Amino acid sequence: MNDLPPDDSGHPLATAFKLFLQQPAFPCVAAKAGLSRDQFTFVVARDLRSGWDDLRVYPALLAFVSRYRRNRARFSSFIVLFEGPATLSEAKFEHHLWARLQSLSDKDAWLGLPYDDRVESLPDDPHFSISFGGEAFFVVGLHPTASRKARRFETPAMVFNLHDQFEQLRADGRYDVLRQRIGERDVRYSGSTNPMLAAHGEISEARQYSGRVVEDGWVCPLRPRVVDS
C-alpha cells in the first residue's frame, strides 16, 4: 500500500471542517486538540451514496493506521469528507454511512487483515467497534440535516477515531474527565444531553455512529466479519 499521506488537507471542504471545529463553543475538545496538533488526515470523496471513491479511501485508511502505529500520536483522526449530497434525511444518511462502512469492511476481509482482538466484530455486542487493518475505530457521522448541532456539518462526513487512543486515555486516568467535559460542553452547545451517549461496554457503539436517535430494537445493517477464534 502507498504509505504517503493524502493531499486533501488543503481542499476547501477540509478548510471548512477545520473552521467548524474551531468555533469557540464547539463541544469536542479532543477534536480541537487533534486539530491544534495537526493530527488529522483528510480524504475528500465525491458522493456518500456511491462506492466510486472507496478504492481511494480504503488504502488511505490503511496508510493512516500504519503511520499511527509508528508514533501513536494522541488525538489522531482519519476524516472522509463527501462533496454531497447535502439533502439526505437522517435515516438516508445512516443507510449510506453503513453502506460505505460495509464496503470498506469487505475490502479488509478480502485482504485477510486481522480484526482488532481488543473489540468484538458483532455489531450488536456491547464491546463492538469496527476494525480496519487490525485497528478498531469509533466512527462519527456528520451531515447537514443532523438533529444534533455538533453533528451538523455542511456536507456528509465520516470521522474515524482510534479505539486505542481511548484506551490510552483510560490508562492515564483522563478518559472519564474528558468525556464529562465534552458532555457538559455539548449540553451548552446543543441545549440538551445527547440521548445516544453510552460508554463502551454498556451497549453497542454502532448505535452512535450516524448520530440519529435510533429506536428500541434497532438492528445494525453491517454484515459482521467472521473472525477465526
N, C-alpha and C positions, 0 to 999 in steps of 0.2 A: 504494500500500500504506500501511496505517496504521503510522506510524513511532513510535507510542507504545509504551513497554516493557510487556510483560505484567505483570499484577499478582499473579503466583503466588509471589513470593518469600516471602510470609508464610504460605503454605499449610503445614499440619502436615508434609506429606511433604518440602517444601523445608527446613523446620527440621530434620527428622530427617537429611536428607542433609548439611546443614552440620555437624551433630554427628558424623556418620560421618567426615567429613574432618578434624574437629578432634581425633580420637583422637591422642594424642601419638606413637604408633608408626606411624600411617598413612603409607605409604611415599611417596606422590606429593607432594613438596614444591612442585611447580608448582601443583597444585590448592590446596594450603594458601595459597600466595601469592595466587592469584586470589580465594580466599575472604576473606583479610585485606584485600584492596584493593577488595572489593565489586564484582568484575568478572564476576559470574555473572548470567545471565538464566535464569529458571526458567519452564517451562510444565508444568502438571500435566494429564495426559490420562487417559482412562478405562481403556482396555484395550489392551495391546500387540497383541492378536490382531485388533483392529478398526481400520478406517480412519476411524472416526467423527470423531476429532479432527484428522485430517491437514490439513483445511482451516483449522484454527486454528493448528496447529504451523507449517505452511509459511510463511504471511505473517509470523509472529513471527520465524522464522529469517531471512527476508529483511530484516526490520527490524533484527535483530541485526547482519547484515552491513553495512547502511547506517550504523549507529552506529559500528561498528568502523572503517570507512573514514574517518570524520570525526576519530577521535582515536587509533587504533592502540594502544589501551591493552593493556599486556602482561598475559598470563595471563587473557584473557577467554575464557569458555566459555558455550555455549548448552546448557542441560540440560533434557531432557524426562523427567519422572518419571511413571510409569504407576501407576494405582491397583491394577492387578493384571494377570494373575494371579500368585500367589506360589508356584505349584507346578509350573512348567514345568521339564522336563528341560533340560539344556544344549543338546541338539540342537533341541528345540522352541523354546527361546528364540532360538537362532541363526536358525531359519527365520522367525520372526515379526519379528525385528530387520531382516532383509533385506527382508521384505515392506514394512515401514514405510519403509525407505530407498528401495525401488523406487517406492513411491507418491510420495514427496517428489521423487525424481529425475524422475519422469514429469511432475510439475507444472512443474518447472524447464524441461524440454524443451518442454512445451506453450506456455510463455510465450516461448520462443525466447531464453532467457538464455544468455550465453556460458559455456562450460566454462573453468575456470581453466587458462590455457595453460602454467602452470609445472608441471603434472602431467599424467598420462595418464588417459584415460577408460576404457580397457580393464581390467577388474578383475584379469586375470592378469599385467598388466605390472608389473615391479618398481617403476615410478615412478607407480603408480596412487594417486590419492586421490579421494574422492567430492567433487563440487563443487555448490554451490548459490549462485545469484546471482553467479556468477563468482569465488567464493572457495572454495578447496579446504579440506577438513576431514579430520581423523583422528577416527574415531568410537570411543568406548569404551563397550561394553555392560556393564551390571551387573545382577545379579538374585540372588534368594535362594539358588539352588542352584548358583551358580558354584563351580568347583573351586578357583580362586584366591581366597584370602581377601580380597585387595584389591578384587576384583570382586563381593563378596558383600554387596549391599545388600538391604534388606527388601522392596523392590518392584522390578520391572523399570525400568531407566533407560538413557538414551542420552545420552552427553556428547559434544558436538561441539566439538573443539578445532581452532583455525585453523592450517592449514599455514603461513601467512605468519608466524606467531609462531615456529615452529620455525626458519624461515629467518632471522628477526631474531636469534635466539639463536646460530645458526651464524655469522652475520656478526660478532657481538660476541665470538666465541670461547668462548661459555658453554654451548653445546648439549651437547658431549661430557661436560663436567664435571657438568652437571645430570643427564644420562642415567645416568652412572655412579653418582651419589649416590642416585638413585631406585632403581636396580637393587640396590645394596647394602642399602638400607633394606627393599626388598621381600623379599630373602632372609631378613633377620632377622624380618620380619613374617609371612611365609608359610612359612618353613622350607626353601625351595628356590628355585632360579633359575627364572624364567618361561621355559618351553621355546619359547614363541611369539615372544619378542622378536627383532626384526631391525631394522636401520637402513633408512630409506627408500632405495630403490635396490638393496637386496640381494635382496628378494623382495616380492611384493605385500603391502601392509599390510592388504588385505582379510582376510587370514588371521587378523589380530589383533582385528578389531572385536568379535566376540562373546565373546572370552575363552576359548572352548573350544579344547582342543588338537586341531586338525584333522589328519586323516590325510594321508599322502602321496597325491597325486593329487586332493586336494580341489578342487572347482570352485566358484567364487563364483557364487551364484544370481542376482546382479544382471544384468539385461539392460543392456548398456552403451549409452550415448547415442552416436549417430552425430554426430561432430564434424567440421564442414567444415574442410578444411585451408586 
